[in-house]
Amino acid sequence: MSQSDQNTESTNQSWGGRFSEPTDAFVERFTASVGFDYRLYAQDIKGSIAHATMLAKVGVLTEAERDLIIKGLEGVRADIEAGKFEWSVSLEDVHMNIEAALTKRIGIAGKKLHTGRSRNDQVATDIRLYLRDAIDVISGELNRLQTGLLDLAEREADTIMPGFTHLQTAQPVTFGHHLLAWFEMLQRDHGRLRDCRARLNQSPLGAAALAGTTYPIDRAMTAELLGFDKPTENSLDSVSDRDFAIEFCSFASILMTHLSRASEELVLWTSAQFGFIDLPDRFCTGSSIMPQKKNPDVPELVRGKTGRVNGHLISLLTLMKSQPLAYNKDNQEDKEPLFDAVDTVRDCLRAFADMIPAIESRKDNMYEAAKRGFSTATDLADYLVRKGTPFRDAHEVVGKSVAYGLKTGKDLSEMTLEELQQFSDTIEQDVFDVLTLEGSVAARNHIGGTAPDQVRAAVQRARTTL
């Protein structure tokens, strides 16, 4: 071993030639990222194979060196996936661990792999590849959840429930219509996810440390080999950009907010006070002290995890807010928030996608709840307006009718014609066509309305969109 090699070995670093003493043991642990970035191993190896392939094409590596490097990298990947690989904190990160293992396996050719690139463009490439793969998995789970919502909405197209504003009974709607509102939220989320994927799908590989490289590299080739749309345009921006991670966490925060809103309703609806739905036992837990309890833990936990994902968005925004160009060590802190956001969103979507199709509605309870609270009051006002009564006068008539109902304990649909006519002689027998819950929802028969026929039509349009 040469003196130069001994110095490098003493610092336990690939960059040890510049240093005269080893890194402090605590600093070594403090600055290492291999404890979490090891999960980038597949993307790192994929990127390295593309880089080696390109270097051989432009004449920087021989074909024999390329083949040896690729075979060696595939062997390292096999060791990792078999659980035989020993990750070393002294080698800092996933990149140097893999490169060191490659060099140990194939010799000097392994040291040539890093020609024409830096860990800066290497990690930027790896994270983009990782997030692209993660987005594809998440998109599949989101699609599965949306499909489950459509199936349930179609099944419940005729199920009447109260619609709420201020959590007070407002107007009757169908359960299917309510579920389609959730679908629309998720559809917007899916669009944001697709936009994020499109913007991140550019290759920073070849930007090197910050200024590019003097070697005759072919960035378009590596971009194509890795499935990117094109290379990034500016080397400074390429190595320091983390917009794609922030954009993903922004998508994730909005998605989790939507899942949290749905979770809140599921928790309410499963309560004894509402009793609108039943969740299967496999999505609930019991109490250690109260044997009668059946707790909706899955929606409660999803609701709770929303704060966690929101925190990751703030972490990444704060991480980037004061960084000068180009790469800074701060960016090592991008991975843990991003990784956890990916895991959390994926798992929450999986739980919801499994749970939603298994929901059982308690139709009678929903119907009885819709009868309470004078939910067809607006229908009576609309009826009077159609008969020629000015809206403000109609509003007053209905208000008096509701006050009478509160006094007598009768819903509007339960009053006799004579009782209703004491507030307006415009009211005739046909008023009962709109005062029933069925008549109320059926009357809203336009695109976006709650009528059962419109719910079924909306489901079919949504299936086509998906």
C-alpha positions in Angstrom: 0.0 0.0 0.0 1.4 3.4 -1.0 1.7 6.3 1.4 -1.1 8.1 -0.4 -3.3 5.0 0.0 -2.4 4.8 3.7 -3.5 8.5 4.2 -6.7 7.8 2.4 -7.3 4.7 4.5 -6.5 6.5 7.7 -9.3 9.0 7.1 -11.7 6.3 6.0 -12.7 8.6 3.2 -12.5 8.5 -0.6 -11.5 12.1 -0.5 -8.8 11.8 2.1 -5.8 13.0 0.1 -6.5 16.6 1.1 -6.6 15.9 4.8 -3.8 15.3 7.3 -5.9 13.8 10.1 -8.9 11.5 10.3 -12.4 12.8 10.8 -13.5 13.0 14.4 -15.5 9.9 15.2 -18.6 11.8 16.3 -18.4 14.1 13.2 -18.1 11.0 11.1 -21.4 9.7 12.4 -23.0 13.1 12.5 -22.3 13.8 8.8 -22.9 10.3 7.5 -26.2 9.7 5.6 -25.9 6.1 4.8 -28.2 5.3 7.7 -31.1 6.5 5.6 -29.9 7.1 2.0 -29.1 3.4 1.6 -32.6 3.0 0.2 -31.3 4.7 -2.9 -29.1 1.8 -3.8 -31.2 0.5 -6.7 -31.3 4.0 -8.3 -27.7 4.6 -7.6 -26.6 1.4 -9.3 -29.0 2.1 -12.2 -27.5 5.6 -12.7 -23.9 4.2 -12.5 -24.7 1.6 -15.1 -26.0 4.3 -17.5 -23.0 6.5 -16.7 -20.5 3.6 -17.4 -22.3 2.8 -20.6 -22.1 6.4 -21.8 -18.4 6.7 -20.8 -17.6 3.6 -23.0 -19.5 5.1 -25.9 -17.5 8.4 -25.8 -14.2 6.5 -25.3 -13.4 7.4 -21.7 -13.8 3.7 -20.7 -13.0 0.6 -22.8 -15.8 -1.8 -23.6 -14.0 -4.3 -21.4 -14.0 -1.9 -18.5 -17.6 -1.0 -19.0 -18.6 -4.7 -19.0 -16.5 -5.3 -15.9 -18.1 -2.3 -14.1 -21.6 -3.3 -15.0 -21.1 -6.9 -14.0 -19.6 -5.7 -10.7 -22.5 -3.3 -10.0 -25.0 -6.1 -10.7 -23.1 -8.3 -8.2 -23.2 -5.5 -5.6 -26.9 -5.1 -6.1 -27.4 -8.8 -5.7 -25.5 -8.7 -2.4 -27.6 -5.8 -1.1 -30.9 -7.5 -2.0 -29.7 -10.8 -0.5 -28.9 -9.0 2.8 -25.2 -9.7 2.5 -23.9 -6.2 2.1 -22.3 -4.4 5.0 -23.0 -0.7 5.1 -20.2 1.4 6.5 -20.7 4.8 8.3 -17.1 5.6 7.6 -17.9 5.7 3.9 -20.5 8.4 4.5 -23.3 7.5 2.0 -24.8 5.0 -0.3 -22.7 6.2 -3.2 -19.3 5.7 -1.6 -20.4 2.4 -0.1 -21.3 1.0 -3.4 -18.3 2.4 -5.2 -15.9 1.0 -2.5 -17.6 -2.4 -2.8 -17.3 -2.3 -6.6 -13.6 -1.4 -6.4 -13.0 -4.2 -3.9 -14.8 -6.6 -6.3 -13.3 -5.6 -9.7 -10.2 -3.7 -8.8 -8.9 -0.5 -10.5 -11.7 -0.3 -13.1 -14.0 0.5 -10.2 -12.1 3.6 -9.5 -12.8 4.8 -13.1 -16.5 4.8 -12.7 -16.7 8.2 -11.1 -15.0 9.9 -14.1 -17.0 12.9 -15.4 -19.4 13.1 -12.5 -19.7 14.2 -8.9 -21.7 13.0 -5.9 -23.6 16.2 -6.4 -25.1 15.3 -9.7 -25.1 11.6 -8.7 -27.4 12.2 -5.7 -29.6 14.6 -7.6 -30.1 11.9 -10.2 -30.7 9.2 -7.7 -33.4 11.1 -5.8 -35.2 12.0 -9.0 -35.2 8.3 -10.0 -36.3 7.3 -6.6 -39.1 9.8 -6.4 -40.3 8.9 -10.0 -40.5 5.2 -9.0 -42.4 6.2 -5.8 -44.8 8.4 -7.7 -45.7 5.5 -10.0 -46.5 3.3 -7.0 -48.5 6.1 -5.2 -50.3 6.8 -8.5 -51.4 3.2 -8.6 -52.7 3.3 -5.0 -54.5 6.5 -5.7 -56.1 5.0 -8.7 -57.2 2.0 -6.7 -58.8 4.3 -4.1 -60.6 6.3 -6.7 -61.9 3.1 -8.3 -63.2 1.9 -5.0 -64.9 5.2 -4.4 -66.6 5.0 -7.8 -67.8 1.4 -7.0 -69.2 2.5 -3.7 -70.8 5.6 -5.1 -72.6 3.6 -7.8 -73.8 1.2 -5.2 -75.1 4.0 -3.0 -76.5 6.2 -5.8 -80.1 6.1 -4.3 -79.1 6.2 -0.6 -80.4 9.4 0.9 -78.5 11.1 3.7 -78.5 14.6 5.1 -76.1 17.1 3.5 -74.5 19.5 6.0 -73.2 23.0 6.2 -71.7 24.1 9.5 -72.3 20.4 10.5 -76.0 21.3 10.6 -78.6 19.6 8.4 -78.9 21.6 5.2 -80.4 19.7 2.3 -80.8 16.0 1.5 -78.2 14.5 -0.8 -77.4 11.0 -1.8 -74.5 9.1 -0.2 -73.2 8.4 -3.7 -73.1 12.1 -4.4 -71.1 12.7 -1.2 -68.6 10.0 -2.1 -68.1 11.6 -5.5 -67.1 14.8 -3.8 -64.2 12.9 -2.3 -63.4 11.5 -5.7 -63.1 15.0 -7.2 -60.7 16.0 -4.4 -58.5 13.0 -5.2 -58.8 13.7 -9.0 -57.2 17.1 -8.5 -54.5 15.5 -6.3 -53.8 13.0 -9.1 -53.4 15.8 -11.5 -50.9 17.5 -9.2 -49.0 14.2 -8.9 -48.8 13.8 -12.6 -47.5 17.4 -12.9 -44.8 16.7 -10.3 -43.7 13.6 -12.2 -43.5 15.5 -15.5 -41.4 18.3 -14.0 -38.9 16.1 -12.2 -38.3 13.8 -15.2 -35.1 15.6 -16.4 -31.7 14.2 -15.9 -29.1 16.2 -13.8 -26.4 13.5 -14.5 -23.4 15.1 -16.1 -23.7 18.5 -14.3 -20.9 17.1 -12.1 -20.0 19.2 -9.0 -21.6 22.5 -10.3 -20.0 23.5 -13.6 -20.2 20.5 -15.8 -17.1 18.4 -16.8 -14.3 18.6 -19.3 -14.8 15.0 -20.5 -16.7 14.5 -23.7 -19.9 13.1 -22.1 -23.2 12.5 -23.8 -25.9 13.7 -21.4 -28.7 13.0 -23.8 -27.6 9.4 -23.9 -27.7 8.9 -20.1 -31.0 10.8 -19.9 -32.5 8.4 -22.4 -31.0 5.3 -20.8 -32.5 6.3 -17.4 -35.9 7.1 -18.9 -35.7 10.9 -18.5 -37.3 13.2 -21.0 -34.2 15.3 -21.4 -31.1 16.5 -19.6 -31.4 19.6 -17.3 -30.3 22.8 -18.8 -28.1 24.5 -16.2 -25.4 22.7 -14.2 -25.6 25.0 -11.2 -29.4 24.5 -10.9 -29.1 20.8 -11.6 -27.1 19.9 -8.5 -28.9 22.3 -6.1 -32.5 22.0 -7.2 -34.9 20.3 -4.8 -38.1 21.8 -6.2 -39.3 18.4 -7.2 -39.1 17.1 -3.6 -40.9 20.2 -2.3 -43.6 19.9 -5.0 -44.1 16.2 -4.1 -44.5 17.1 -0.4 -46.9 19.9 -1.4 -49.0 17.3 -3.3 -48.7 15.0 -0.3 -49.9 17.7 2.1 -53.0 18.5 0.0 -53.8 14.9 -0.5 -53.4 14.1 3.2 -55.7 17.1 4.0 -58.3 15.6 1.7 -57.9 12.1 3.3 -58.1 13.8 6.8 -61.4 15.5 5.9 -62.8 12.1 4.7 -61.4 10.5 7.9 -63.2 13.0 10.0 -66.5 12.2 8.4 -65.8 8.5 8.7 -65.1 8.9 12.4 -68.3 10.9 12.8 -70.4 8.5 10.7 -69.3 5.4 12.7 -70.2 7.0 16.0 -73.4 6.0 17.9 -74.6 9.5 17.5 -74.6 9.3 13.7 -74.6 5.6 13.0 -74.5 6.2 9.2 -71.9 3.5 8.3 -70.2 0.4 9.6 -66.5 -0.3 9.1 -65.4 -3.9 9.0 -63.7 -5.2 12.1 -60.4 -5.6 10.3 -60.1 -1.8 10.0 -60.9 -1.1 13.7 -59.6 -1.9 17.1 -61.1 -2.4 20.6 -60.5 -0.9 24.0 -58.3 -2.4 26.7 -60.9 -1.5 29.4 -64.3 -1.0 27.6 -65.3 -4.3 25.9 -68.1 -2.7 23.9 -65.8 -0.3 22.0 -65.1 -0.5 18.3 -62.7 2.3 17.4 -62.2 3.6 13.8 -58.4 3.6 14.2 -57.5 3.6 10.5 -59.2 6.9 9.7 -58.1 8.4 13.0 -54.5 7.5 12.3 -54.7 8.8 8.7 -56.1 12.1 10.1 -53.2 12.2 12.6 -50.5 11.5 10.0 -51.6 14.6 8.1 -49.7 16.8 10.5 -46.6 14.7 10.0 -46.7 15.2 6.2 -47.4 18.9 6.5 -44.3 19.1 8.7 -42.2 17.5 6.0 -43.3 20.2 3.5 -42.3 22.9 5.9 -39.0 21.2 6.6 -38.1 21.2 2.9 -39.2 24.7 2.3 -37.1 25.9 5.3 -34.2 23.8 4.2 -34.0 25.5 0.9 -34.9 29.1 1.8 -31.4 30.5 2.4 -29.1 28.3 0.4 -26.7 30.0 -2.1 -25.9 28.2 -5.3 -24.9 25.5 -5.8 -24.8 22.3 -3.6 -24.5 22.6 0.2 -24.3 20.0 2.8 -27.7 21.2 4.0 -29.2 19.2 1.2 -28.4 16.0 3.0 -31.4 16.8 5.1 -33.8 16.6 2.1 -34.0 12.8 2.2 -35.5 11.9 5.5 -38.6 14.2 5.2 -39.0 13.1 1.6 -38.7 9.4 2.4 -41.1 9.5 5.2 -43.6 11.5 3.2 -43.5 8.9 0.5 -43.9 6.1 3.0 -46.7 7.8 4.8 -48.7 8.8 1.7 -48.3 5.3 0.2 -49.5 3.5 3.4 -52.4 5.9 4.0 -53.6 5.4 0.4 -53.3 1.7 0.7 -55.3 1.6 3.9 -58.0 3.8 2.4 -58.1 1.8 -0.9 -58.6 -1.4 1.1 -61.2 0.1 3.5 -63.5 2.2 1.3 -65.0 -0.6 -0.8 -65.8 -2.5 2.4 -67.9 0.3 3.9 -71.5 -0.7 4.7 -74.1 2.0 4.7 -76.9 2.0 7.3 -79.5 3.4 5.0 -82.3 3.6 7.5 -80.3 5.7 9.9 -79.2 8.0 7.1 -82.8 8.4 5.8 -84.2 9.2 9.3 -81.4 11.7 9.9 -82.2 13.4 6.6 -85.9 13.8 7.7 -84.7 15.7 10.8 -83.7 19.3 10.6 -86.2 20.4 7.9 -83.8 19.5 5.1 -86.4 20.1 2.4 -87.0 23.8 3.5 -85.2 25.1 0.4 -87.4 22.9 -1.8 -90.5 24.6 -0.3 -89.0 28.0 -1.0 -88.1 27.0 -4.6 -91.7 25.7 -5.0 -93.1 29.0 -3.9 -90.9 31.0 -6.2 -91.9 28.8 -9.2 -95.5 29.7 -8.2 -94.7 33.4 -8.5 -93.8 34.3 -4.9 -90.8 36.6 -4.6 -87.9 34.8 -3.1 -87.6 37.0 0.0 -91.3 36.4 0.7 -90.9 32.7 0.1 -88.0 32.7 2.5 -90.3 34.2 5.2 -93.1 31.8 4.5 -90.7 28.8 4.9 -89.2 30.3 8.1 -92.6 30.5 9.6 -93.4 27.0 8.5 -90.2 25.7 10.1 -91.1 27.6 13.4 -94.5 25.8 13.3 -92.8 22.5 12.8 -90.5 23.0 15.7 -93.5 23.8 17.9 -95.5 20.8 16.8 -92.7 18.4 16.3 -93.5 17.9 12.6 -91.3 17.8 9.6 -92.5 19.9 6.6 -93.4 16.7 4.7 -95.5 15.5 7.7 -97.7 18.6 7.8 -101.1 18.6 6.2 -102.0 20.8 3.3 -104.2 22.9 5.5 -101.3 23.4 8.0 -99.0 24.6 5.2 -101.7 26.8 3.6 -101.9 28.9 6.8 -98.6 30.4 5.8 -99.3 30.8 2.1 -102.4 30.1 0.0 -100.2 29.6 -3.0 -99.3 26.2 -1.6 -101.3 23.3 -3.3 -101.4 19.5 -3.2 -98.4 19.2 -5.6 -96.1 20.6 -2.9 -95.7 17.1 -1.5 -93.9 16.1 -4.7 -91.0 18.3 -3.6 -91.2 18.0 0.2 -90.3 14.3 0.2 -86.6 13.4 0.4 -86.9 11.4 -2.8 -88.5 14.3 -4.6 -85.9 16.7 -3.3 -82.9 14.8 -4.5 -84.5 13.7 -7.8 -85.3 17.4 -8.6 -81.6 18.3 -8.7 -81.2 16.5 -12.0 -78.4 18.4 -13.7 -74.6 17.8 -14.1 -73.0 18.0 -10.7 -76.4 17.5 -8.9 -77.3 14.9 -6.3 -80.0 13.2 -8.3 -79.4 9.4 -8.5 -79.4 9.5 -12.3 -76.7 12.2 -12.2 -74.7 10.2 -9.7 -74.6 7.2 -12.0 -73.8 9.4 -15.0 -70.9 11.0 -13.0 -69.6 7.6 -12.1 -69.4 6.6 -15.7 -67.7 9.8 -16.8 -65.2 9.3 -14.0 -64.5 5.8 -15.0 -63.7 7.0 -18.5 -61.4 9.6 -17.1 -59.5 7.1 -14.9 
